[in-house]
Amino acid sequence: MPEMNGWEFLGAYQQFHLDCRLYLLTSSIAQEDMKRAKSFPEVIDFLVKPLDQHKIKRIFT
């Protein structure tokens, strides 16, 4: 992302208090990143690239 990274986005997003589900799509396989992502209540799932049909189904079920 050109202006901020994903963590900065999540921090800024929380200020809006929106009721929206977020799915993170990342290339990171680091357990600490997964744990950090799930500490945000808005984050429903942490998906690792590449995005495939199985992962897309997880979003819509």
N, C-alpha and C positions, 0 to 999 in steps of 0.2 A: 504494500500500500504506500503510495507516495508521500502522504503527509504524516502518518502515524502507523505504528505497528499494531498488531491485533490486541495486545494487552492494553495499549493506550486507548484503542477504540472501545474496549469493554469498559474501561474506567469512565470514559466520557459518556458512553451509552447509559450507564447507571444513573447519571444525573437527570435524565429525562423521565424516569419512572414509567416507562412504557410497559404494557403487558404484551410481550412478544416473545416467542420462543426462538432461540438462536442455536444454530448448529455450526460448529467450527470445522472448517476444512483446512487441513494443514499438511505440511510435509514432515512435521516433527513426530518422532516416535518416542520422544523422551517422556518417561513416566512423570517427571516433575511438571512438565507442561500439561499433561492430561489432568493431573491432580489440581494444578492451578486453575485450569479452565473450568473444572467442575466445582470450584469454590464460588463461581459466579452463579447465582440462582437462575439467571436468564438462560444459561447454557444447558441445553437439553442433551447434546451429544458432542463428542469429539471424534471427528472422522479424519482418517489419515488418507492422503492421496496415494494412489489414484482413486478417483470417484468411479464406482462401478454400479451396476444395476442393483446388486444386493444392498449397498449402502443407501442408494436412492430409495429403495423400498423401506428401509428402516426409518427414513424421514417421514414417509407418508402412511405408516401404519401405526 
